[in-house]
Amino acid sequence: MTQKHPADLSKVITPRLLHALYDLHFRWRKDQPLDAKVLLSTYLAGGNRSIDQLYDLCFESALRPISEIGLDDMPDLTQYLCPPMQYDFPIQSLGLLLLLDQAPRFLCQGRDARWTSSYFDVIALRTITKLLSLPWSLRPDNLERWTSLGYNIEHATLRRLVLCFSISHSENWADHMLQHGLIEQIRRGVEEYYQVSDSFRSLDRSDAGNPHLFPRLITAVGSGEAKIKTVADFYFYFFRVIRVHEPIIRVYGRFPYRNRAVGRDDTDMDREYMKATDGMFALDEKTAKYIRDDVEKGRWTPLQGRGEEKI
């Protein structure tokens, strides 16, 4: 998978690209109030995504050259960001995580799906781990770093939340415990800012014991069952969606719905999970067979993208 002459990543991961990814994702001006319906559609219903723009922006110019390096040879990508003390660091950091964690989820479809879970997710987790190892005053999840850029609490909270996405995709329990603390900190800030308690707190204990809840919460958004009227409602619901990843990892040790995308076998428990959740989020069997064949033969089929035939 590794190139003989890999791309110079300093020419791939540029401030211009990171800012463009950031601006494409966060389409609301600093002085524009956030809209709960738009947030819900964007983050939990799969709407309002500029997929064509995202593809043109980063698939060939960034995702493909990064995919050609290989995990063993992948450098620390935070070295391509500006120094942490510079004002622009939080924006560049978030732009990098959007490239590694979010862009593949929308652009790597079909057989390319393996690249999301087995490759880009790994790099994204390394990246956020490195960013969170910085002193608190320099970390991009520090609220003051965003307010110092002119964002109010409402906007800054959204950016801090998106920073956590790559941790929720980990299958490591310790990562989820780290994220639990980060989300709780943001959650308390939302309660203080909006002067309202999260009504889902009463469900924390029961949610923690329900590994089948995650897909049901997503389905509830599409059906209208999730009653979300305010931005605070959206945040509290989204915190819940992130937290209910935890019982899946605690019970199964991994996300069963990811098995086909990474070419691994289902256990009896995995099959029970998939049956209980109607197979939500799983790849189709035909695509899974191609991925399994690649995994068993120790190869990576190069990213197909849109210019090549899809399965």
Backbone torsions as a table, in degrees:
resi	resn	phi	psi	omega
1	MET	NA	-27.3	-176.8
2	THR	-76.1	137.6	177.1
3	GLN	-74.5	154.9	171.5
4	LYS	-69.5	-34.4	179.9
5	HIS	-129.3	79.6	-176.2
6	PRO	-62.8	156.8	-178.3
7	ALA	-62.6	149.5	172.8
8	ASP	-78.4	104.2	-173.3
9	LEU	-66.2	-18.7	176.3
10	SER	-66.7	-20.8	176.9
11	LYS	-96.8	-5.3	178.8
12	VAL	-99.8	-53.0	-179.4
13	ILE	-92.3	87.3	-175.3
14	THR	-110.1	156.2	175.3
15	PRO	-54.5	-36.9	-179.7
16	ARG	-62.0	-45.6	179.2
17	LEU	-64.9	-45.6	-176.9
18	LEU	-63.5	-40.0	177.4
19	HIS	-67.3	-38.5	-180.0
20	ALA	-65.2	-41.1	177.2
21	LEU	-64.6	-41.7	178.9
22	TYR	-62.0	-48.0	-177.8
23	ASP	-66.3	-34.3	179.2
24	LEU	-69.4	-35.7	-178.6
25	HIS	-76.5	-47.6	-178.1
26	PHE	-99.9	92.5	-172.2
27	ARG	-88.6	-0.9	-175.2
28	TRP	-97.7	134.9	177.1
29	ARG	-66.5	157.6	180.0
30	LYS	-58.8	-34.7	-176.2
31	ASP	-92.5	6.7	-178.7
32	GLN	-99.4	120.6	178.5
33	PRO	-60.2	142.2	177.4
34	LEU	-73.3	150.1	-178.4
35	ASP	-113.5	124.0	-175.8
36	ALA	-60.1	-39.9	-178.5
37	LYS	-66.3	-39.9	179.2
38	VAL	-68.0	-42.3	178.0
39	LEU	-61.5	-43.8	-179.6
40	LEU	-62.3	-46.0	179.8
41	SER	-64.5	-40.3	-176.3
42	THR	-69.9	-45.0	-170.3
43	TYR	-100.0	-21.7	-175.9
44	LEU	-126.1	-6.1	179.6
45	ALA	-123.8	3.3	174.7
46	GLY	70.7	20.4	-178.8
47	GLY	-100.5	173.0	174.9
48	ASN	55.2	33.6	178.0
49	ARG	-98.7	130.7	179.8
50	SER	-89.3	70.7	-172.9
51	ILE	-63.6	-43.8	-179.2
52	ASP	-61.8	-44.1	178.2
53	GLN	-64.1	-40.1	180.0
54	LEU	-63.9	-43.6	179.5
55	TYR	-60.8	-49.4	-178.6
56	ASP	-63.1	-31.8	-175.8
57	LEU	-74.1	-39.9	-168.0
58	CYS	-136.5	-9.9	-173.4
59	PHE	-66.4	-59.0	-178.1
60	GLU	-76.8	-33.9	-174.7
61	SER	-79.2	-24.0	-174.9
62	ALA	-132.2	-53.3	-176.4
63	LEU	-62.6	-43.0	-178.9
64	ARG	-65.5	-50.1	178.4
65	PRO	-61.8	-33.7	176.9
66	ILE	-67.6	-36.9	-179.3
67	SER	-66.8	-22.0	-175.1
68	GLU	-87.8	-0.5	-178.0
69	ILE	-88.5	-43.8	-177.7
70	GLY	98.9	144.7	-176.7
71	LEU	-64.0	-38.8	-177.2
72	ASP	-67.1	-27.2	-177.9
73	ASP	-103.2	4.2	-175.9
74	MET	-72.2	123.2	177.5
75	PRO	-76.3	172.5	173.9
76	ASP	-70.6	110.8	-173.3
77	LEU	-73.1	-13.2	178.0
78	THR	-68.9	-14.5	178.4
79	GLN	-67.5	-16.4	-179.2
80	TYR	-92.8	2.9	174.7
81	LEU	-89.2	163.4	173.7
82	CYS	-67.7	164.4	178.7
83	PRO	-56.3	142.9	-175.3
84	PRO	-56.8	-27.7	-178.1
85	MET	-78.7	-11.6	-180.0
86	GLN	-74.1	149.3	-175.3
87	TYR	-60.4	-29.7	-174.1
88	ASP	-80.9	-7.9	-172.8
89	PHE	-58.3	-45.0	179.4
90	PRO	-59.7	-39.8	-178.9
91	ILE	-68.3	-44.8	178.7
92	GLN	-64.9	-39.2	178.5
93	SER	-60.6	-45.6	-179.2
94	LEU	-68.6	-36.9	176.0
95	GLY	-61.0	-39.6	178.5
96	LEU	-65.7	-42.0	178.9
97	LEU	-68.9	-33.9	175.2
98	LEU	-64.0	-37.7	178.1
99	LEU	-65.0	-45.0	-172.8
100	LEU	-83.6	-35.3	-172.7
101	ASP	-102.4	-41.5	-174.7
102	GLN	-92.4	-46.1	-177.7
103	ALA	-55.5	-45.7	179.4
104	PRO	-60.9	-31.6	-178.2
105	ARG	-65.9	-25.9	-179.7
106	PHE	-100.8	-24.2	-173.1
107	LEU	-105.1	-24.1	-177.6
108	CYS	-97.2	87.3	-177.0
109	GLN	-105.4	168.7	178.4
110	GLY	58.2	-131.4	-177.9
111	ARG	-63.8	-24.8	178.1
112	ASP	-68.0	-13.8	-175.5
113	ALA	-58.5	-30.0	178.2
114	ARG	-59.1	-34.8	-179.3
115	TRP	-62.6	-32.3	179.8
116	THR	-65.9	-55.9	-172.0
117	SER	-79.2	-34.9	-173.2
118	SER	-99.1	-6.9	-176.4
119	TYR	-130.5	-67.9	-175.8
120	PHE	-66.1	-35.6	176.6
121	ASP	-60.9	-37.5	179.3
122	VAL	-63.5	-44.5	-179.3
123	ILE	-69.0	-39.2	178.9
124	ALA	-62.3	-41.7	179.9
125	LEU	-66.1	-40.7	175.4
126	ARG	-59.1	-40.4	-176.1
127	THR	-68.5	-48.2	-179.5
128	ILE	-67.1	-33.8	177.3
129	THR	-62.2	-42.1	178.4
130	LYS	-65.8	-41.6	-179.6
131	LEU	-64.3	-38.4	-179.2
132	LEU	-76.7	-9.7	177.6
133	SER	-84.6	-7.4	178.3
134	LEU	-70.1	157.2	172.5
135	PRO	-55.0	146.3	-174.2
136	TRP	-52.8	-38.5	-177.1
137	SER	-65.0	-19.5	-177.2
138	LEU	-105.2	-10.7	-174.5
139	ARG	-68.1	141.9	-179.6
140	PRO	-73.6	-11.0	175.8
141	ASP	-91.9	4.3	177.3
142	ASN	-75.6	120.8	-177.2
143	LEU	-53.0	-40.3	-176.4
144	GLU	-65.5	-25.8	178.5
145	ARG	-66.8	-32.4	180.0
146	TRP	-83.1	-40.7	178.5
147	THR	-65.9	-29.0	178.0
148	SER	-69.5	-17.7	176.4
149	LEU	-90.7	2.2	176.6
150	GLY	97.5	7.9	178.1
151	TYR	-87.1	138.0	174.1
152	ASN	-78.2	177.6	-174.8
153	ILE	-61.2	-38.4	-177.6
154	GLU	-60.7	-48.6	180.0
155	HIS	-71.4	-40.8	-179.3
156	ALA	-63.5	-36.1	179.3
157	THR	-62.1	-41.6	179.6
158	LEU	-60.9	-41.6	-179.4
159	ARG	-69.0	-38.8	176.9
160	ARG	-65.4	-35.8	179.3
161	LEU	-67.6	-44.6	-179.4
162	VAL	-63.7	-32.7	176.9
163	LEU	-58.6	-27.3	-177.2
164	CYS	-83.3	-11.6	-172.7
165	PHE	-55.1	-44.6	-174.4
166	SER	-65.3	-23.2	177.5
167	ILE	-75.2	-37.7	-178.5
168	SER	-65.1	-20.0	-179.6
169	HIS	-88.1	-3.0	177.7
170	SER	-73.4	151.6	174.7
171	GLU	-106.3	19.5	178.7
172	ASN	-102.3	124.4	-176.4
173	TRP	-59.9	-38.6	-179.1
174	ALA	-61.4	-35.9	178.1
175	ASP	-64.6	-39.1	180.0
176	HIS	-69.8	-32.9	176.0
177	MET	-68.9	-36.4	174.3
178	LEU	-62.3	-46.8	-179.1
179	GLN	-65.0	-35.2	178.5
180	HIS	-54.5	-45.4	179.4
181	GLY	-67.4	-39.1	179.2
182	LEU	-64.4	-44.8	-179.0
183	ILE	-66.8	-38.8	179.3
184	GLU	-63.0	-38.2	177.6
185	GLN	-63.1	-45.0	179.0
186	ILE	-66.4	-39.2	-179.5
187	ARG	-59.5	-45.2	179.1
188	ARG	-65.6	-35.2	177.0
189	GLY	-64.9	-38.1	177.6
190	VAL	-66.1	-43.3	178.5
191	GLU	-60.2	-40.0	-179.5
192	GLU	-70.4	-42.2	-176.7
193	TYR	-66.4	-44.7	-177.1
194	TYR	-91.1	-4.7	179.7
195	GLN	55.9	46.4	177.9
196	VAL	-147.7	141.6	179.5
197	SER	-83.6	146.5	176.2
198	ASP	-70.7	113.4	-177.1
199	SER	-66.7	-18.4	180.0
200	PHE	-78.7	-6.4	179.5
201	ARG	-58.8	-33.8	180.0
202	SER	-66.5	-15.2	-178.8
203	LEU	-102.2	0.9	-175.3
204	ASP	-54.7	-45.6	-175.7
205	ARG	-68.4	-45.2	-179.5
206	SER	-68.1	-37.1	177.2
207	ASP	-60.9	-39.1	-177.8
208	ALA	-64.6	-19.5	-179.8
209	GLY	-103.3	10.6	-176.3
210	ASN	-120.9	93.5	-178.4
211	PRO	-73.8	-7.0	-178.5
212	HIS	-98.2	4.1	-170.5
213	LEU	-77.5	-32.2	-174.5
214	PHE	-51.8	-57.3	-179.4
215	PRO	-63.5	-28.9	179.4
216	ARG	-67.8	-36.3	178.0
217	LEU	-67.6	-36.6	177.6
218	ILE	-67.9	-43.3	178.8
219	THR	-61.9	-36.5	-179.5
220	ALA	-63.2	-27.2	177.1
221	VAL	-69.0	-47.9	-179.0
222	GLY	-65.3	-32.8	-178.2
223	SER	-83.2	-11.2	-177.4
224	GLY	85.6	2.5	179.8
225	GLU	-67.9	-31.0	178.0
226	ALA	-75.9	114.6	-177.0
227	LYS	-89.9	96.8	-177.0
228	ILE	-124.0	110.9	-175.9
229	LYS	-112.2	-30.5	-175.7
230	THR	-118.9	167.0	176.8
231	VAL	-62.9	-37.0	176.8
232	ALA	-62.4	-42.0	176.4
233	ASP	-57.2	-44.3	179.9
234	PHE	-60.3	-48.4	-178.6
235	TYR	-60.3	-46.3	-178.0
236	PHE	-63.3	-38.4	178.9
237	TYR	-67.6	-42.3	-178.9
238	PHE	-66.5	-38.5	175.5
239	PHE	-57.5	-40.9	179.8
240	ARG	-64.7	-43.7	178.9
241	VAL	-57.9	-41.9	179.4
242	ILE	-68.4	-42.4	-177.0
243	ARG	-64.7	-32.6	-175.1
244	VAL	-77.8	3.7	166.3
245	HIS	-70.7	-28.4	-174.1
246	GLU	-59.8	-49.6	-178.3
247	PRO	-64.3	-25.4	176.5
248	ILE	-64.5	-47.1	-179.5
249	ILE	-68.4	-38.1	-178.5
250	ARG	-64.8	-39.6	-176.1
251	VAL	-85.0	-44.0	-172.1
252	TYR	-102.8	-17.4	-178.7
253	GLY	76.9	2.8	-179.5
254	ARG	-172.2	176.3	176.2
255	PHE	-95.6	106.5	-177.6
256	PRO	-57.0	-31.9	-178.3
257	TYR	-70.7	-9.5	179.8
258	ARG	-91.2	-10.2	-172.4
259	ASN	-54.5	-47.3	-177.5
260	ARG	-65.0	-35.0	-177.9
261	ALA	-70.3	-24.1	-179.0
262	VAL	-109.1	2.1	175.3
263	GLY	73.1	37.3	179.3
264	ARG	-116.9	159.8	-177.1
265	ASP	-75.7	148.8	170.9
266	ASP	-80.3	138.1	168.5
267	THR	-88.1	172.7	175.9
268	ASP	-59.7	-39.6	178.8
269	MET	-66.1	-38.6	177.6
270	ASP	-60.9	-43.2	179.9
271	ARG	-64.0	-36.4	176.1
272	GLU	-62.9	-42.1	178.7
273	TYR	-62.9	-48.3	-177.2
274	MET	-62.9	-36.0	177.0
275	LYS	-66.8	-42.7	-178.2
276	ALA	-68.0	-24.4	-178.1
277	THR	-110.9	16.4	177.2
278	ASP	57.3	30.3	176.2
279	GLY	66.0	22.3	-176.5
280	MET	-63.2	138.8	177.9
281	PHE	78.7	-4.6	-176.2
282	ALA	-82.9	148.3	174.6
283	LEU	-71.6	160.1	176.0
284	ASP	-72.3	159.1	-174.3
285	GLU	-63.9	-38.1	-178.2
286	LYS	-62.8	-47.3	178.4
287	THR	-63.5	-39.9	-179.8
288	ALA	-60.1	-35.9	-179.8
289	LYS	-65.8	-39.5	177.8
290	TYR	-64.3	-43.5	179.8
291	ILE	-65.1	-44.3	178.8
292	ARG	-58.7	-40.7	179.4
293	ASP	-62.3	-41.9	177.3
294	ASP	-61.9	-45.9	-178.0
295	VAL	-62.7	-45.6	-178.1
296	GLU	-65.5	-29.8	179.8
297	LYS	-93.7	3.1	176.6
298	GLY	66.0	34.3	-178.2
299	ARG	-125.1	161.4	174.2
300	TRP	-120.8	114.4	171.6
301	THR	-67.7	127.1	-178.5
302	PRO	-55.6	153.7	176.3
303	LEU	-51.6	133.1	-179.4
304	GLN	-87.2	-43.3	-177.4
305	GLY	65.5	-157.3	-177.0
306	ARG	-93.2	-16.0	-175.3
307	GLY	-84.9	-4.4	-178.2
308	GLU	-121.5	161.0	-174.3
309	GLU	-65.1	132.1	176.1
310	LYS	-90.2	155.8	179.6
311	ILE	-72.9	NA	NA
